Amino acid sequence: MFEMFILGFIQGITEWLPVSSKAILILTKVNFFGSTDSLSELIEGALLLHIGTFFSALVYFWKDIVVIVKKTISSPKTILSKKGSLAGFLICTTILSGGLGFLLLSLADNLTQNSVESTGKIITFLTGILLLGTGILQLNSKSVGMRTEKDATIKDGIILGLTQAAAALPGFSRSGLTVSALILRKFTKVEALRLSFLMSLPIIFLGNILLNFSEIKNIDTSHLVGIVTAFVVGLASIKVLLLIAQKINFGKFVILFGLITILAAIIG
């Protein structure tokens, strides 16, 4: 039970940071708790804790979700609008990241844990360097990210869907990759975080229902401790991150995000 509490706490914090929560959970379970599970089993265990952070985002953004659903039902044609549709964006990211992510996970057993994580670290490091450069350029620039959810297009959905799919494997940070891509697509820092949170909901839900159903059926008290801990810590983490994003300069925010990403790649 103590193990699940620690893992849930880690999940609640790392899910929203530019680090791979799955990789950190797997490393913690193997190195500190002596797990001998296979890579696919370790991934399944990590996905189980994502249920907690799924409900964190669901509770925090429930009003936004209701609005999205109502707009989609009342005006379904707007989903494919060239001017931008949040519903279309989320549907596109879910289909692409879900399909490609499932394919990547099915190939995971043919790869060694080290090879998967090494590739993830390299990509994470390069992403951090790119963000660092972007942030430095933005410090003295009058042109900062101004796009909001209303500007999210199908093209954005395709780019972010492919980006999020890579995070199905350990070593790849879902939050890091998606927030980075949204910032580079000129979304505001708050919108980049917010859209990344919203993008996580359908993919975590589908991932746990389709890929982890057997684990869900066998949830015991210790698993519940981990899930509840991840929920509480995850909810607090969302509030803190959005508050930080609102308070600091865009360039400084991107630099901070880039530095955390680089650090995660080095020490992860």
VENKADA-V875901 format. One record per helix or strand of 3 or more residues. SS is the DSSP state (H for helix, E for strand). FROM is the first residue (numbers start at 0). LEN is the number of residues. Records with the same first field share a line. If there is no record, write none. Layout:
SS = FROM-LEN  FROM-LEN
//
This chain:
H = 1-13  20-11  38-22  61-13  75-5  85-25  112-27  148-3  153-13  173-11  188-22  212-5  220-27  249-18
//
